[in-house]
């Protein structure tokens, strides 16, 4: 179908973005009988593509977009220091998820709930963990999640199926961790592990194996015959008449198109959904759609990646890269929120060690020596040979919501991302504790942290359209409907009031299903009903 | 068509190296669609074909891109295109002062344009399957162009750049679509030299290369049956020496 044809009809629902959130909600709605139009900035591409997310080596925006990667650099002011970089986010059907490692982990109850023992930084999400459980279960079924139950969990996971047989080395390493008093388990993965499965960490895979926003979302939605994708369409603004969105305006090449639907779902990602709202201004929304209280784009969070190399103890060494081990012993410890520790599926190679050495050089007088950073290559090579079989793990450290940390449209570049972020003193302290705990918990195994400075995981942005009951301090309500707007919903990581201590994908998918059910339950919008609602103040 | 047989396209299959390549690929079990301008030449290739029905002559000028589209539509009825050997070329001996802009660009339209158009059309099948093989027949004519060869030299140099540009666009996304350059050497053909290599000998190397689809062949250059490695910078050589890393050794086609 031509894009023009897609614009000429009225859809039940328009979903902006096709990642985990957009793909999942679009599938739910199409399978329940609604007509769904996905609007995607990138392309559908070819199903046979196998590329990695484009790094800094590909800088042409068109070439990046063809590779399903965010075309432009983002501008970030971290601690006031400006830098431009290519964020690790996708821009194609499936969004970032076609590149993801498919680790779909459930959060803990304390990630959502407030309690006396584990007070929640926001007083708790408006939706409690127990209320979310049925949707976590459905998301686990939909994404065919496999792995071992977390031995420390106190809630059942009925839809988690057994994972593939672990390699002997992983099993030995896990046994050793158990002897140190830890509770490792096989990570929860949304991969079918078909014959010839390569590790598709950071890579698109043409096989019917990895379940992501494309394979478990958009493709099944299209199979219903009720959905379509408008590709290469960048949403520039939402138009409305106050309490209702009437048109979605997009740029496609040099052309402007408008789409219409009864409901509009924002799922462009936590760095983009807020920018769409902020760019949507009219007499009723002078500060941007849903932004009467200046909350859009704020409370932006990332995880902090505490990467470390772990050398198995004598007799535990093995050549394969550990990829399936995780543990939650430090998730909440000594009264603090940290996060889970996971294998990254990498052996500590030259690149990781080089990074470590360069970090050391940057902090020493050697940094003034020209070429010192290049010279580090040689010891890195030697070390990679000598140290060999170290496995790279990452501790995902929860980030906390602060109103000053935010994303907004870059005034210097139309369509550009501008991030303002500061590390709070509290975060520095928690980080220090987390690293110390990681080191001590692993007993006598040798560990080496591969990062010095706090390293933001730009692939895990969240929180920028926070969910809450008070319109003055949040953007969406408990159903993820934008306060004051009847037919505008959010189904990406923007809604999260806190960043949790796990990978966000499962929670995004579960919440997208929940929001989908709320849309299905919403009274059918009539195009001619009088517009009597006012924006709550 | 035997469903197990790979479908290969050879351009310029009516004569010389193209004919030899088509026959060699048939002998190695492929179904071959042979493109050529002259129907008589193509039917002569057909008559030499060792397997009945394995060679499909398609009269078509590779510089007529509309005709090429129709030719590919016909070929696709045989199955998806798995191999393309871009062999068709002309070599007009002409001093540049005897060229007109039209005559020069006509050579480009055949030698470079035909390669571009056939590659583009074959890739439609290849990206659907995520695999395929393209061999571009090129030459070193661009390194030190000889007299009376301006259009040919430019087109062949451009062909080698075209291969690298294709690899830049496709390799990361489709590692199993393998594209390389092959320089067959001076041949004993109408276009070549009287004491050159017999086209049937060269065709064995070319067919072997076209039937080898290891992703490591992507972007490689082959002269006759030898891989030609890129010159390494002095810095890289010193670095490899320091790392006690062996210098890369060029590969050789086994069938030679």
Interface residues (C-beta under 8 A of the other chain):
Chain A: X46 X47 X48 X49 X50 X51 X52 X63 X66 X67 X206 X378 X381
Chain B: X127 X128 X129 X130 X131 X169 X172 X173 X174 X175 X176 X242 X243
